[in-house]
Structure formats: structure tokens, C-alpha cells
Amino acid sequence: DAKTTQPPSMDCAEGRAANLPCNHSTISGNEYVYWYRQIHSQGPQYIIHGLKNNETNEMASLIITEDRKSSTLILPHATLRDTAVYYCIVRGGGSNYKLTFGKGTLLTVNP
Amino acid sequence: GAGVSQTPSNKVTEKGKYVELRCDPISGHTALYWYRQSLGQGPEFLIYFQGTGAADDSGLPNDRFFAVRPEGSVSTLKIQRTERGDSAVYLCASSLLAGDIYNEQFFGPGTRLTVL
């Protein structure tokens, strides 16, 4: 699976949009971009995934660049409960059942 | 409905002892995964079950680690002769199917293992 690069930490004001970037410059054509988050002392939670089109669900939006080398997870109106570590994961190929986590981005939402 | 549950939530043991960690997946999920998370790191894959069989155990660090899923539901991760380096949070996840990237993995809250 392709390697991902994320900033170690970010801050966001409550009620504002949180934009979390991820670089995955070595992504292959059949690999998907997944986002999970992990709130303190809990297991990771699935957020969203995409291949090349932008995706939106009730939790977030995922914007993938046209060359697929980077993506941005957008939380449109961040709340204090969104404070968590956010993991960007590239998944696909032969071992597509396996999630390979990096260190993620610690997003802190401030009141 | 009920999510993935793991017991115990915390386990403290002494170096050299044997421990068992239990995972109850979501009912009907055929795939089950174990991950290990050290402090400050993301989870690392250990083993994946499709039904009763371990389809990929390449992440198990050594032969002190073993996992079973005898009836294709509950799984137990077993660690023999524990070492201080085994201290971590052990996470279990399940998914409806496996080998399909459309199936999200649902994680349990983890078992925090501390080896003194």
C-alpha cells in the first residue's frame, strides 16, 4: 500500500470547518483513500473513503485531487467531540483487507 | 445494535505470565482482525480471520503470539511468556465480508495490556 504523509497536529475553532490534508504521491490506480479517526481511549472509527471522485456523507467530505496524489478531509462544522487523531490510509491491492495506519493528525477543536 | 466488544478492558500481568484477550465481533461478521497499538503510534495489523481460519497472520511479532476463532465468531488472542514490550492496546475489528475494500472495519474499544 502507498505511504501517506499527514501533519502531526492541527487546531480548529469550534463551529468552523476543519480541513485535514494528506499526501499519497505513490498511490496506485486501484488504491482507495480511506479516513478513520480515533477519539481518546476508543477504537478507530470509519469516516469516509473514495477512489477519485469527491465524496460526502453525514460525517465529512473527501476531496481528492485530480492527480490523486493528495486529498483533504473536511469536517464542515467542527465540534469539541471531533477532537481526535485522524488517519489517512491508502488501501487496495492484494492485501486490501489490511489497514495500514500511520501516526495520523491530532485535531484539537477549541471552544 | 451491539458493536464489537473486548474483554477485559484492562489487564495487568507480570513478565513471563500467560494472557488471553477476548473479542466478540458484530453478529454475522465473517471477517475478524486484531491490531496492536503502542503509545503514540497508529494501530498495527496482527492477524486476520476469514471464518474460522487465519487467512493472514503475518503481523504476529513472534511465536509467543497466537490467535484462534474456533466457531467463526468469538476470537481469543493468546500471549505466552509476556514481556514488557508487549504492553500496548490490543484492538479487535470485524467486517461483514473480507477481501473487499468496500467493507468498513468496526473496531472495539481495545484491551489495554500492561506487563510489569
Interface residues (C-beta under 8 A of the other chain):
Chain A: Y32 S41 Q42 G43 P44 Q45 Y46 H49 V85 Y87 R91 G92 S95 N96 Y97 K98 L99 T100 F101 G102 K103 G104
Chain B: V4 A31 Y33 Y35 G40 Q41 G42 P43 E44 F45 Y48 A55 D56 L91 A93 S95 A98 G99 D100 I101 E104 Q105 F106 F107 G108 P109 G110
